[in-house]
Amino acid sequence: MGRGTSAARVSYYLSKDRGFPLFDPSVYMRHICGNGMCINPDHLIPGTKDEN
Ligand SMILES: [Zn+2]
């Protein structure tokens, strides 16, 4: 997982939460379906390091 802003983050931002901090590296995007390539916003949950 990557550098910069992933398609998943943008997908979540556009579909779910326009307040999501796209460019904040301390906020992670987790895939509940286990597919790192998935960009279905229904499968994405934002989380912080502490929640890991
Ligand atoms: Zn998925």
mmCIF file of the protein (N, C-alpha, C, O) and its ligand, coordinates in Angstrom:
data_MODEL
# 
_entry.id   MODEL 
# 
loop_
_entity.id 
_entity.type 
_entity.pdbx_number_of_molecules 
1 polymer     1 
2 non-polymer 1 
# 
_entity_poly.entity_id                      1 
_entity_poly.type                           'polypeptide(L)' 
_entity_poly.nstd_linkage                   no 
_entity_poly.nstd_monomer                   no 
_entity_poly.pdbx_seq_one_letter_code       MGRGTSAARVSYYLSKDRGFPLFDPSVYMRHICGNGMCINPDHLIPGTKDEN 
_entity_poly.pdbx_seq_one_letter_code_can   MGRGTSAARVSYYLSKDRGFPLFDPSVYMRHICGNGMCINPDHLIPGTKDEN 
_entity_poly.pdbx_strand_id                 A 
# 
loop_
_entity_poly_seq.entity_id 
_entity_poly_seq.num 
_entity_poly_seq.mon_id 
_entity_poly_seq.hetero 
1 1  MET n 
1 2  GLY n 
1 3  ARG n 
1 4  GLY n 
1 5  THR n 
1 6  SER n 
1 7  ALA n 
1 8  ALA n 
1 9  ARG n 
1 10 VAL n 
1 11 SER n 
1 12 TYR n 
1 13 TYR n 
1 14 LEU n 
1 15 SER n 
1 16 LYS n 
1 17 ASP n 
1 18 ARG n 
1 19 GLY n 
1 20 PHE n 
1 21 PRO n 
1 22 LEU n 
1 23 PHE n 
1 24 ASP n 
1 25 PRO n 
1 26 SER n 
1 27 VAL n 
1 28 TYR n 
1 29 MET n 
1 30 ARG n 
1 31 HIS n 
1 32 ILE n 
1 33 CYS n 
1 34 GLY n 
1 35 ASN n 
1 36 GLY n 
1 37 MET n 
1 38 CYS n 
1 39 ILE n 
1 40 ASN n 
1 41 PRO n 
1 42 ASP n 
1 43 HIS n 
1 44 LEU n 
1 45 ILE n 
1 46 PRO n 
1 47 GLY n 
1 48 THR n 
1 49 LYS n 
1 50 ASP n 
1 51 GLU n 
1 52 ASN n 
# 
loop_
_struct_asym.id 
_struct_asym.entity_id 
A 1 
B 2 
# 
loop_
_chem_comp.id 
_chem_comp.type 
_chem_comp.mon_nstd_flag 
ALA 'L-peptide linking' y 
ARG 'L-peptide linking' y 
ASN 'L-peptide linking' y 
ASP 'L-peptide linking' y 
CYS 'L-peptide linking' y 
GLU 'L-peptide linking' y 
GLY 'peptide linking'   y 
HIS 'L-peptide linking' y 
ILE 'L-peptide linking' y 
LEU 'L-peptide linking' y 
LYS 'L-peptide linking' y 
MET 'L-peptide linking' y 
PHE 'L-peptide linking' y 
PRO 'L-peptide linking' y 
SER 'L-peptide linking' y 
THR 'L-peptide linking' y 
TYR 'L-peptide linking' y 
VAL 'L-peptide linking' y 
ZN  non-polymer         . 
# 
_pdbx_entity_nonpoly.entity_id   2 
_pdbx_entity_nonpoly.name        ? 
_pdbx_entity_nonpoly.comp_id     ZN 
# 
_pdbx_nonpoly_scheme.asym_id         B 
_pdbx_nonpoly_scheme.entity_id       2 
_pdbx_nonpoly_scheme.mon_id          ZN 
_pdbx_nonpoly_scheme.ndb_seq_num     1 
_pdbx_nonpoly_scheme.pdb_seq_num     101 
_pdbx_nonpoly_scheme.auth_seq_num    101 
_pdbx_nonpoly_scheme.pdb_mon_id      ZN 
_pdbx_nonpoly_scheme.auth_mon_id     ZN 
_pdbx_nonpoly_scheme.pdb_strand_id   A 
_pdbx_nonpoly_scheme.pdb_ins_code    . 
# 
loop_
_atom_site.group_PDB 
_atom_site.id 
_atom_site.type_symbol 
_atom_site.label_atom_id 
_atom_site.label_alt_id 
_atom_site.label_comp_id 
_atom_site.label_asym_id 
_atom_site.label_entity_id 
_atom_site.label_seq_id 
_atom_site.pdbx_PDB_ins_code 
_atom_site.Cartn_x 
_atom_site.Cartn_y 
_atom_site.Cartn_z 
_atom_site.occupancy 
_atom_site.B_iso_or_equiv 
_atom_site.pdbx_formal_charge 
_atom_site.auth_seq_id 
_atom_site.auth_comp_id 
_atom_site.auth_asym_id 
_atom_site.auth_atom_id 
_atom_site.pdbx_PDB_model_num 
ATOM   1   N  N  . MET A 1 1  ? 0.853   -1.207 0.000  1.00 0.00 ? 1   MET A N  1 
ATOM   2   C  CA . MET A 1 1  ? 0.000   0.000  0.000  1.00 0.00 ? 1   MET A CA 1 
ATOM   3   C  C  . MET A 1 1  ? 0.870   1.232  0.000  1.00 0.00 ? 1   MET A C  1 
ATOM   4   O  O  . MET A 1 1  ? 2.041   1.199  0.380  1.00 0.00 ? 1   MET A O  1 
ATOM   5   N  N  . GLY A 1 2  ? 0.300   2.259  -0.413 1.00 0.00 ? 2   GLY A N  1 
ATOM   6   C  CA . GLY A 1 2  ? 1.083   3.232  -0.991 1.00 0.00 ? 2   GLY A CA 1 
ATOM   7   C  C  . GLY A 1 2  ? 1.354   4.574  -0.493 1.00 0.00 ? 2   GLY A C  1 
ATOM   8   O  O  . GLY A 1 2  ? 0.978   5.059  0.574  1.00 0.00 ? 2   GLY A O  1 
ATOM   9   N  N  . ARG A 1 3  ? 2.040   5.093  -1.387 1.00 0.00 ? 3   ARG A N  1 
ATOM   10  C  CA . ARG A 1 3  ? 2.441   6.471  -1.296 1.00 0.00 ? 3   ARG A CA 1 
ATOM   11  C  C  . ARG A 1 3  ? 1.324   7.302  -1.873 1.00 0.00 ? 3   ARG A C  1 
ATOM   12  O  O  . ARG A 1 3  ? 0.674   6.913  -2.843 1.00 0.00 ? 3   ARG A O  1 
ATOM   13  N  N  . GLY A 1 4  ? 1.112   8.428  -1.276 1.00 0.00 ? 4   GLY A N  1 
ATOM   14  C  CA . GLY A 1 4  ? 0.141   9.350  -1.841 1.00 0.00 ? 4   GLY A CA 1 
ATOM   15  C  C  . GLY A 1 4  ? -1.292  8.927  -1.606 1.00 0.00 ? 4   GLY A C  1 
ATOM   16  O  O  . GLY A 1 4  ? -1.595  8.115  -0.732 1.00 0.00 ? 4   GLY A O  1 
ATOM   17  N  N  . THR A 1 5  ? -2.138  9.489  -2.391 1.00 0.00 ? 5   THR A N  1 
ATOM   18  C  CA . THR A 1 5  ? -3.560  9.264  -2.232 1.00 0.00 ? 5   THR A CA 1 
ATOM   19  C  C  . THR A 1 5  ? -4.027  8.155  -3.159 1.00 0.00 ? 5   THR A C  1 
ATOM   20  O  O  . THR A 1 5  ? -3.868  8.247  -4.376 1.00 0.00 ? 5   THR A O  1 
ATOM   21  N  N  . SER A 1 6  ? -4.599  7.114  -2.586 1.00 0.00 ? 6   SER A N  1 
ATOM   22  C  CA . SER A 1 6  ? -5.040  5.990  -3.388 1.00 0.00 ? 6   SER A CA 1 
ATOM   23  C  C  . SER A 1 6  ? -6.407  6.236  -3.986 1.00 0.00 ? 6   SER A C  1 
ATOM   24  O  O  . SER A 1 6  ? -7.153  7.107  -3.538 1.00 0.00 ? 6   SER A O  1 
ATOM   25  N  N  . ALA A 1 7  ? -6.723  5.457  -5.002 1.00 0.00 ? 7   ALA A N  1 
ATOM   26  C  CA . ALA A 1 7  ? -8.050  5.539  -5.615 1.00 0.00 ? 7   ALA A CA 1 
ATOM   27  C  C  . ALA A 1 7  ? -9.133  5.220  -4.601 1.00 0.00 ? 7   ALA A C  1 
ATOM   28  O  O  . ALA A 1 7  ? -10.233 5.771  -4.650 1.00 0.00 ? 7   ALA A O  1 
ATOM   29  N  N  . ALA A 1 8  ? -8.805  4.317  -3.676 1.00 0.00 ? 8   ALA A N  1 
ATOM   30  C  CA . ALA A 1 8  ? -9.775  3.955  -2.651 1.00 0.00 ? 8   ALA A CA 1 
ATOM   31  C  C  . ALA A 1 8  ? -10.114 5.154  -1.771 1.00 0.00 ? 8   ALA A C  1 
ATOM   32  O  O  . ALA A 1 8  ? -11.275 5.387  -1.434 1.00 0.00 ? 8   ALA A O  1 
ATOM   33  N  N  . ARG A 1 9  ? -9.095  5.898  -1.411 1.00 0.00 ? 9   ARG A N  1 
ATOM   34  C  CA . ARG A 1 9  ? -9.333  7.087  -0.575 1.00 0.00 ? 9   ARG A CA 1 
ATOM   35  C  C  . ARG A 1 9  ? -10.202 8.102  -1.299 1.00 0.00 ? 9   ARG A C  1 
ATOM   36  O  O  . ARG A 1 9  ? -11.117 8.683  -0.716 1.00 0.00 ? 9   ARG A O  1 
ATOM   37  N  N  . VAL A 1 10 ? -9.906  8.307  -2.571 1.00 0.00 ? 10  VAL A N  1 
ATOM   38  C  CA . VAL A 1 10 ? -10.691 9.262  -3.350 1.00 0.00 ? 10  VAL A CA 1 
ATOM   39  C  C  . VAL A 1 10 ? -12.134 8.775  -3.491 1.00 0.00 ? 10  VAL A C  1 
ATOM   40  O  O  . VAL A 1 10 ? -13.082 9.553  -3.397 1.00 0.00 ? 10  VAL A O  1 
ATOM   41  N  N  . SER A 1 11 ? -12.272 7.470  -3.718 1.00 0.00 ? 11  SER A N  1 
ATOM   42  C  CA . SER A 1 11 ? -13.599 6.886  -3.845 1.00 0.00 ? 11  SER A CA 1 
ATOM   43  C  C  . SER A 1 11 ? -14.415 7.091  -2.578 1.00 0.00 ? 11  SER A C  1 
ATOM   44  O  O  . SER A 1 11 ? -15.586 7.466  -2.633 1.00 0.00 ? 11  SER A O  1 
ATOM   45  N  N  . TYR A 1 12 ? -13.785 6.844  -1.440 1.00 0.00 ? 12  TYR A N  1 
ATOM   46  C  CA . TYR A 1 12 ? -14.463 7.028  -0.170 1.00 0.00 ? 12  TYR A CA 1 
ATOM   47  C  C  . TYR A 1 12 ? -14.835 8.487  0.038  1.00 0.00 ? 12  TYR A C  1 
ATOM   48  O  O  . TYR A 1 12 ? -15.947 8.810  0.454  1.00 0.00 ? 12  TYR A O  1 
ATOM   49  N  N  . TYR A 1 13 ? -13.903 9.340  -0.254 1.00 0.00 ? 13  TYR A N  1 
ATOM   50  C  CA . TYR A 1 13 ? -14.111 10.780 -0.101 1.00 0.00 ? 13  TYR A CA 1 
ATOM   51  C  C  . TYR A 1 13 ? -15.310 11.256 -0.928 1.00 0.00 ? 13  TYR A C  1 
ATOM   52  O  O  . TYR A 1 13 ? -16.180 11.963 -0.420 1.00 0.00 ? 13  TYR A O  1 
ATOM   53  N  N  . LEU A 1 14 ? -15.345 10.868 -2.182 1.00 0.00 ? 14  LEU A N  1 
ATOM   54  C  CA . LEU A 1 14 ? -16.397 11.333 -3.077 1.00 0.00 ? 14  LEU A CA 1 
ATOM   55  C  C  . LEU A 1 14 ? -17.759 10.733 -2.741 1.00 0.00 ? 14  LEU A C  1 
ATOM   56  O  O  . LEU A 1 14 ? -18.788 11.396 -2.874 1.00 0.00 ? 14  LEU A O  1 
ATOM   57  N  N  . SER A 1 15 ? -17.758 9.466  -2.302 1.00 0.00 ? 15  SER A N  1 
ATOM   58  C  CA . SER A 1 15 ? -19.022 8.762  -2.115 1.00 0.00 ? 15  SER A CA 1 
ATOM   59  C  C  . SER A 1 15 ? -19.579 8.831  -0.706 1.00 0.00 ? 15  SER A C  1 
ATOM   60  O  O  . SER A 1 15 ? -20.793 8.819  -0.504 1.00 0.00 ? 15  SER A O  1 
ATOM   61  N  N  . LYS A 1 16 ? -18.674 8.903  0.271  1.00 0.00 ? 16  LYS A N  1 
ATOM   62  C  CA . LYS A 1 16 ? -19.110 8.732  1.656  1.00 0.00 ? 16  LYS A CA 1 
ATOM   63  C  C  . LYS A 1 16 ? -18.931 9.958  2.529  1.00 0.00 ? 16  LYS A C  1 
ATOM   64  O  O  . LYS A 1 16 ? -19.820 10.321 3.299  1.00 0.00 ? 16  LYS A O  1 
ATOM   65  N  N  . ASP A 1 17 ? -17.788 10.585 2.405  1.00 0.00 ? 17  ASP A N  1 
ATOM   66  C  CA . ASP A 1 17 ? -17.483 11.629 3.383  1.00 0.00 ? 17  ASP A CA 1 
ATOM   67  C  C  . ASP A 1 17 ? -16.590 12.706 2.782  1.00 0.00 ? 17  ASP A C  1 
ATOM   68  O  O  . ASP A 1 17 ? -15.376 12.541 2.658  1.00 0.00 ? 17  ASP A O  1 
ATOM   69  N  N  . ARG A 1 18 ? -17.218 13.798 2.420  1.00 0.00 ? 18  ARG A N  1 
ATOM   70  C  CA . ARG A 1 18 ? -16.452 14.902 1.833  1.00 0.00 ? 18  ARG A CA 1 
ATOM   71  C  C  . ARG A 1 18 ? -15.550 15.574 2.865  1.00 0.00 ? 18  ARG A C  1 
ATOM   72  O  O  . ARG A 1 18 ? -14.760 16.455 2.526  1.00 0.00 ? 18  ARG A O  1 
ATOM   73  N  N  . GLY A 1 19 ? -15.670 15.160 4.112  1.00 0.00 ? 19  GLY A N  1 
ATOM   74  C  CA . GLY A 1 19 ? -14.808 15.706 5.147  1.00 0.00 ? 19  GLY A CA 1 
ATOM   75  C  C  . GLY A 1 19 ? -13.602 14.822 5.429  1.00 0.00 ? 19  GLY A C  1 
ATOM   76  O  O  . GLY A 1 19 ? -12.760 15.148 6.267  1.00 0.00 ? 19  GLY A O  1 
ATOM   77  N  N  . PHE A 1 20 ? -13.529 13.714 4.730  1.00 0.00 ? 20  PHE A N  1 
ATOM   78  C  CA . PHE A 1 20 ? -12.414 12.794 4.937  1.00 0.00 ? 20  PHE A CA 1 
ATOM   79  C  C  . PHE A 1 20 ? -11.088 13.468 4.582  1.00 0.00 ? 20  PHE A C  1 
ATOM   80  O  O  . PHE A 1 20 ? -10.963 14.063 3.512  1.00 0.00 ? 20  PHE A O  1 
ATOM   81  N  N  . PRO A 1 21 ? -10.099 13.378 5.473  1.00 0.00 ? 21  PRO A N  1 
ATOM   82  C  CA . PRO A 1 21 ? -8.810  14.038 5.228  1.00 0.00 ? 21  PRO A CA 1 
ATOM   83  C  C  . PRO A 1 21 ? -7.947  13.260 4.233  1.00 0.00 ? 21  PRO A C  1 
ATOM   84  O  O  . PRO A 1 21 ? -7.061  12.497 4.616  1.00 0.00 ? 21  PRO A O  1 
ATOM   85  N  N  . LEU A 1 22 ? -8.225  13.472 2.970  1.00 0.00 ? 22  LEU A N  1 
ATOM   86  C  CA . LEU A 1 22 ? -7.553  12.756 1.877  1.00 0.00 ? 22  LEU A CA 1 
ATOM   87  C  C  . LEU A 1 22 ? -6.033  12.730 1.991  1.00 0.00 ? 22  LEU A C  1 
ATOM   88  O  O  . LEU A 1 22 ? -5.389  11.723 1.697  1.00 0.00 ? 22  LEU A O  1 
ATOM   89  N  N  . PHE A 1 23 ? -5.490  13.829 2.412  1.00 0.00 ? 23  PHE A N  1 
ATOM   90  C  CA . PHE A 1 23 ? -4.032  13.963 2.355  1.00 0.00 ? 23  PHE A CA 1 
ATOM   91  C  C  . PHE A 1 23 ? -3.367  13.834 3.723  1.00 0.00 ? 23  PHE A C  1 
ATOM   92  O  O  . PHE A 1 23 ? -2.194  14.167 3.891  1.00 0.00 ? 23  PHE A O  1 
ATOM   93  N  N  . ASP A 1 24 ? -4.134  13.347 4.696  1.00 0.00 ? 24  ASP A N  1 
ATOM   94  C  CA . ASP A 1 24 ? -3.567  13.167 6.032  1.00 0.00 ? 24  ASP A CA 1 
ATOM   95  C  C  . ASP A 1 24 ? -3.028  11.740 6.180  1.00 0.00 ? 24  ASP A C  1 
ATOM   96  O  O  . ASP A 1 24 ? -3.807  10.789 6.245  1.00 0.00 ? 24  ASP A O  1 
ATOM   97  N  N  . PRO A 1 25 ? -1.710  11.590 6.234  1.00 0.00 ? 25  PRO A N  1 
ATOM   98  C  CA . PRO A 1 25 ? -1.113  10.247 6.279  1.00 0.00 ? 25  PRO A CA 1 
ATOM   99  C  C  . PRO A 1 25 ? -1.390  9.497  7.572  1.00 0.00 ? 25  PRO A C  1 
ATOM   100 O  O  . PRO A 1 25 ? -1.148  8.292  7.650  1.00 0.00 ? 25  PRO A O  1 
ATOM   101 N  N  . SER A 1 26 ? -1.897  10.195 8.594  1.00 0.00 ? 26  SER A N  1 
ATOM   102 C  CA . SER A 1 26 ? -2.181  9.514  9.852  1.00 0.00 ? 26  SER A CA 1 
ATOM   103 C  C  . SER A 1 26 ? -3.550  8.844  9.842  1.00 0.00 ? 26  SER A C  1 
ATOM   104 O  O  . SER A 1 26 ? -3.886  8.085  10.751 1.00 0.00 ? 26  SER A O  1 
ATOM   105 N  N  . VAL A 1 27 ? -4.330  9.129  8.815  1.00 0.00 ? 27  VAL A N  1 
ATOM   106 C  CA . VAL A 1 27 ? -5.635  8.487  8.676  1.00 0.00 ? 27  VAL A CA 1 
ATOM   107 C  C  . VAL A 1 27 ? -5.547  7.402  7.598  1.00 0.00 ? 27  VAL A C  1 
ATOM   108 O  O  . VAL A 1 27 ? -5.293  7.687  6.428  1.00 0.00 ? 27  VAL A O  1 
ATOM   109 N  N  . TYR A 1 28 ? -5.758  6.178  8.013  1.00 0.00 ? 28  TYR A N  1 
ATOM   110 C  CA . TYR A 1 28 ? -5.629  5.034  7.123  1.00 0.00 ? 28  TYR A CA 1 
ATOM   111 C  C  . TYR A 1 28 ? -6.965  4.686  6.505  1.00 0.00 ? 28  TYR A C  1 
ATOM   112 O  O  . TYR A 1 28 ? -8.023  5.019  7.041  1.00 0.00 ? 28  TYR A O  1 
ATOM   113 N  N  . MET A 1 29 ? -6.901  4.007  5.361  1.00 0.00 ? 29  MET A N  1 
ATOM   114 C  CA . MET A 1 29 ? -8.115  3.464  4.763  1.00 0.00 ? 29  MET A CA 1 
ATOM   115 C  C  . MET A 1 29 ? -7.998  1.950  4.785  1.00 0.00 ? 29  MET A C  1 
ATOM   116 O  O  . MET A 1 29 ? -7.080  1.370  4.206  1.00 0.00 ? 29  MET A O  1 
ATOM   117 N  N  . ARG A 1 30 ? -8.952  1.322  5.469  1.00 0.00 ? 30  ARG A N  1 
ATOM   118 C  CA . ARG A 1 30 ? -8.928  -0.133 5.583  1.00 0.00 ? 30  ARG A CA 1 
ATOM   119 C  C  . ARG A 1 30 ? -9.972  -0.742 4.672  1.00 0.00 ? 30  ARG A C  1 
ATOM   120 O  O  . ARG A 1 30 ? -11.046 -0.177 4.463  1.00 0.00 ? 30  ARG A O  1 
ATOM   121 N  N  . HIS A 1 31 ? -9.638  -1.915 4.128  1.00 0.00 ? 31  HIS A N  1 
ATOM   122 C  CA . HIS A 1 31 ? -10.558 -2.630 3.248  1.00 0.00 ? 31  HIS A CA 1 
ATOM   123 C  C  . HIS A 1 31 ? -11.186 -3.773 4.024  1.00 0.00 ? 31  HIS A C  1 
ATOM   124 O  O  . HIS A 1 31 ? -10.491 -4.711 4.412  1.00 0.00 ? 31  HIS A O  1 
ATOM   125 N  N  . ILE A 1 32 ? -12.480 -3.710 4.255  1.00 0.00 ? 32  ILE A N  1 
ATOM   126 C  CA . ILE A 1 32 ? -13.122 -4.785 5.014  1.00 0.00 ? 32  ILE A CA 1 
ATOM   127 C  C  . ILE A 1 32 ? -13.288 -6.044 4.178  1.00 0.00 ? 32  ILE A C  1 
ATOM   128 O  O  . ILE A 1 32 ? -13.551 -7.115 4.726  1.00 0.00 ? 32  ILE A O  1 
ATOM   129 N  N  . CYS A 1 33 ? -13.139 -5.936 2.853  1.00 0.00 ? 33  CYS A N  1 
ATOM   130 C  CA . CYS A 1 33 ? -13.268 -7.124 2.000  1.00 0.00 ? 33  CYS A CA 1 
ATOM   131 C  C  . CYS A 1 33 ? -11.922 -7.805 1.792  1.00 0.00 ? 33  CYS A C  1 
ATOM   132 O  O  . CYS A 1 33 ? -11.854 -8.872 1.183  1.00 0.00 ? 33  CYS A O  1 
ATOM   133 N  N  . GLY A 1 34 ? -10.857 -7.197 2.293  1.00 0.00 ? 34  GLY A N  1 
ATOM   134 C  CA . GLY A 1 34 ? -9.558  -7.837 2.219  1.00 0.00 ? 34  GLY A CA 1 
ATOM   135 C  C  . GLY A 1 34 ? -8.848  -7.692 0.883  1.00 0.00 ? 34  GLY A C  1 
ATOM   136 O  O  . GLY A 1 34 ? -7.741  -8.203 0.708  1.00 0.00 ? 34  GLY A O  1 
ATOM   137 N  N  . ASN A 1 35 ? -9.472  -7.005 -0.052 1.00 0.00 ? 35  ASN A N  1 
ATOM   138 C  CA . ASN A 1 35 ? -8.871  -6.791 -1.367 1.00 0.00 ? 35  ASN A CA 1 
ATOM   139 C  C  . ASN A 1 35 ? -8.280  -5.387 -1.438 1.00 0.00 ? 35  ASN A C  1 
ATOM   140 O  O  . ASN A 1 35 ? -9.005  -4.395 -1.515 1.00 0.00 ? 35  ASN A O  1 
ATOM   141 N  N  . GLY A 1 36 ? -6.977  -5.325 -1.412 1.00 0.00 ? 36  GLY A N  1 
ATOM   142 C  CA . GLY A 1 36 ? -6.311  -4.032 -1.403 1.00 0.00 ? 36  GLY A CA 1 
ATOM   143 C  C  . GLY A 1 36 ? -6.542  -3.207 -2.648 1.00 0.00 ? 36  GLY A C  1 
ATOM   144 O  O  . GLY A 1 36 ? -6.321  -1.997 -2.643 1.00 0.00 ? 36  GLY A O  1 
ATOM   145 N  N  . MET A 1 37 ? -6.988  -3.851 -3.722 1.00 0.00 ? 37  MET A N  1 
ATOM   146 C  CA . MET A 1 37 ? -7.233  -3.135 -4.961 1.00 0.00 ? 37  MET A CA 1 
ATOM   147 C  C  . MET A 1 37 ? -8.660  -2.613 -5.057 1.00 0.00 ? 37  MET A C  1 
ATOM   148 O  O  . MET A 1 37 ? -8.992  -1.835 -5.951 1.00 0.00 ? 37  MET A O  1 
ATOM   149 N  N  . CYS A 1 38 ? -9.487  -3.046 -4.135 1.00 0.00 ? 38  CYS A N  1 
ATOM   150 C  CA . CYS A 1 38 ? -10.901 -2.694 -4.173 1.00 0.00 ? 38  CYS A CA 1 
ATOM   151 C  C  . CYS A 1 38 ? -11.099 -1.207 -3.877 1.00 0.00 ? 38  CYS A C  1 
ATOM   152 O  O  . CYS A 1 38 ? -10.477 -0.649 -2.972 1.00 0.00 ? 38  CYS A O  1 
ATOM   153 N  N  . ILE A 1 39 ? -11.967 -0.589 -4.650 1.00 0.00 ? 39  ILE A N  1 
ATOM   154 C  CA . ILE A 1 39 ? -12.271 0.815  -4.390 1.00 0.00 ? 39  ILE A CA 1 
ATOM   155 C  C  . ILE A 1 39 ? -13.760 1.018  -4.137 1.00 0.00 ? 39  ILE A C  1 
ATOM   156 O  O  . ILE A 1 39 ? -14.265 2.135  -4.249 1.00 0.00 ? 39  ILE A O  1 
ATOM   157 N  N  . ASN A 1 40 ? -14.465 -0.062 -3.796 1.00 0.00 ? 40  ASN A N  1 
ATOM   158 C  CA . ASN A 1 40 ? -15.876 0.054  -3.446 1.00 0.00 ? 40  ASN A CA 1 
ATOM   159 C  C  . ASN A 1 40 ? -15.989 0.793  -2.113 1.00 0.00 ? 40  ASN A C  1 
ATOM   160 O  O  . ASN A 1 40 ? -15.524 0.298  -1.086 1.00 0.00 ? 40  ASN A O  1 
ATOM   161 N  N  . PRO A 1 41 ? -16.604 1.973  -2.128 1.00 0.00 ? 41  PRO A N  1 
ATOM   162 C  CA . PRO A 1 41 ? -16.656 2.757  -0.894 1.00 0.00 ? 41  PRO A CA 1 
ATOM   163 C  C  . PRO A 1 41 ? -17.385 2.054  0.242  1.00 0.00 ? 41  PRO A C  1 
ATOM   164 O  O  . PRO A 1 41 ? -17.167 2.369  1.412  1.00 0.00 ? 41  PRO A O  1 
ATOM   165 N  N  . ASP A 1 42 ? -18.242 1.114  -0.095 1.00 0.00 ? 42  ASP A N  1 
ATOM   166 C  CA . ASP A 1 42 ? -18.936 0.359  0.948  1.00 0.00 ? 42  ASP A CA 1 
ATOM   167 C  C  . ASP A 1 42 ? -18.017 -0.629 1.663  1.00 0.00 ? 42  ASP A C  1 
ATOM   168 O  O  . ASP A 1 42 ? -18.371 -1.170 2.710  1.00 0.00 ? 42  ASP A O  1 
ATOM   169 N  N  . HIS A 1 43 ? -16.857 -0.855 1.101  1.00 0.00 ? 43  HIS A N  1 
ATOM   170 C  CA . HIS A 1 43 ? -15.897 -1.790 1.687  1.00 0.00 ? 43  HIS A CA 1 
ATOM   171 C  C  . HIS A 1 43 ? -14.759 -1.079 2.402  1.00 0.00 ? 43  HIS A C  1 
ATOM   172 O  O  . HIS A 1 43 ? -13.807 -1.713 2.857  1.00 0.00 ? 43  HIS A O  1 
ATOM   173 N  N  . LEU A 1 44 ? -14.861 0.230  2.497  1.00 0.00 ? 44  LEU A N  1 
ATOM   174 C  CA . LEU A 1 44 ? -13.754 1.005  3.020  1.00 0.00 ? 44  LEU A CA 1 
ATOM   175 C  C  . LEU A 1 44 ? -14.102 1.624  4.365  1.00 0.00 ? 44  LEU A C  1 
ATOM   176 O  O  . LEU A 1 44 ? -15.191 2.168  4.549  1.00 0.00 ? 44  LEU A O  1 
ATOM   177 N  N  . ILE A 1 45 ? -13.172 1.535  5.294  1.00 0.00 ? 45  ILE A N  1 
ATOM   178 C  CA . ILE A 1 45 ? -13.361 2.129  6.608  1.00 0.00 ? 45  ILE A CA 1 
ATOM   179 C  C  . ILE A 1 45 ? -12.115 2.933  6.973  1.00 0.00 ? 45  ILE A C  1 
ATOM   180 O  O  . ILE A 1 45 ? -11.007 2.397  7.005  1.00 0.00 ? 45  ILE A O  1 
ATOM   181 N  N  . PRO A 1 46 ? -12.305 4.212  7.245  1.00 0.00 ? 46  PRO A N  1 
ATOM   182 C  CA . PRO A 1 46 ? -11.163 4.993  7.672  1.00 0.00 ? 46  PRO A CA 1 
ATOM   183 C  C  . PRO A 1 46 ? -10.781 4.646  9.096  1.00 0.00 ? 46  PRO A C  1 
ATOM   184 O  O  . PRO A 1 46 ? -11.642 4.340  9.921  1.00 0.00 ? 46  PRO A O  1 
ATOM   185 N  N  . GLY A 1 47 ? -9.506  4.693  9.381  1.00 0.00 ? 47  GLY A N  1 
ATOM   186 C  CA . GLY A 1 47 ? -9.059  4.392  10.733 1.00 0.00 ? 47  GLY A CA 1 
ATOM   187 C  C  . GLY A 1 47 ? -7.738  5.054  11.022 1.00 0.00 ? 47  GLY A C  1 
ATOM   188 O  O  . GLY A 1 47 ? -7.000  5.447  10.118 1.00 0.00 ? 47  GLY A O  1 
ATOM   189 N  N  . THR A 1 48 ? -7.461  5.169  12.292 1.00 0.00 ? 48  THR A N  1 
ATOM   190 C  CA . THR A 1 48 ? -6.171  5.730  12.689 1.00 0.00 ? 48  THR A CA 1 
ATOM   191 C  C  . THR A 1 48 ? -5.232  4.596  13.085 1.00 0.00 ? 48  THR A C  1 
ATOM   192 O  O  . THR A 1 48 ? -5.650  3.447  13.225 1.00 0.00 ? 48  THR A O  1 
ATOM   193 N  N  . LYS A 1 49 ? -3.984  4.930  13.260 1.00 0.00 ? 49  LYS A N  1 
ATOM   194 C  CA . LYS A 1 49 ? -2.994  3.954  13.681 1.00 0.00 ? 49  LYS A CA 1 
ATOM   195 C  C  . LYS A 1 49 ? -3.422  3.269  14.983 1.00 0.00 ? 49  LYS A C  1 
ATOM   196 O  O  . LYS A 1 49 ? -3.219  2.068  15.161 1.00 0.00 ? 49  LYS A O  1 
ATOM   197 N  N  . ASP A 1 50 ? -4.008  4.041  15.875 1.00 0.00 ? 50  ASP A N  1 
ATOM   198 C  CA . ASP A 1 50 ? -4.380  3.522  17.185 1.00 0.00 ? 50  ASP A CA 1 
ATOM   199 C  C  . ASP A 1 50 ? -5.422  2.413  17.110 1.00 0.00 ? 50  ASP A C  1 
ATOM   200 O  O  . ASP A 1 50 ? -5.476  1.544  17.980 1.00 0.00 ? 50  ASP A O  1 
ATOM   201 N  N  . GLU A 1 51 ? -6.242  2.445  16.077 1.00 0.00 ? 51  GLU A N  1 
ATOM   202 C  CA . GLU A 1 51 ? -7.299  1.455  15.945 1.00 0.00 ? 51  GLU A CA 1 
ATOM   203 C  C  . GLU A 1 51 ? -6.791  0.122  15.420 1.00 0.00 ? 51  GLU A C  1 
ATOM   204 O  O  . GLU A 1 51 ? -7.492  -0.887 15.483 1.00 0.00 ? 51  GLU A O  1 
ATOM   205 N  N  . ASN A 1 52 ? -5.587  0.123  14.909 1.00 0.00 ? 52  ASN A N  1 
ATOM   206 C  CA . ASN A 1 52 ? -4.987  -1.119 14.480 1.00 0.00 ? 52  ASN A CA 1 
ATOM   207 C  C  . ASN A 1 52 ? -4.710  -1.960 15.704 1.00 0.00 ? 52  ASN A C  1 
ATOM   208 O  O  . ASN A 1 52 ? -4.195  -3.072 15.586 1.00 0.00 ? 52  ASN A O  1 
HETATM 209 ZN ZN . ZN  B 2 .  ? -14.205 -4.690 -1.728 1.00 0.00 2 101 ZN  A ZN 1 
# 
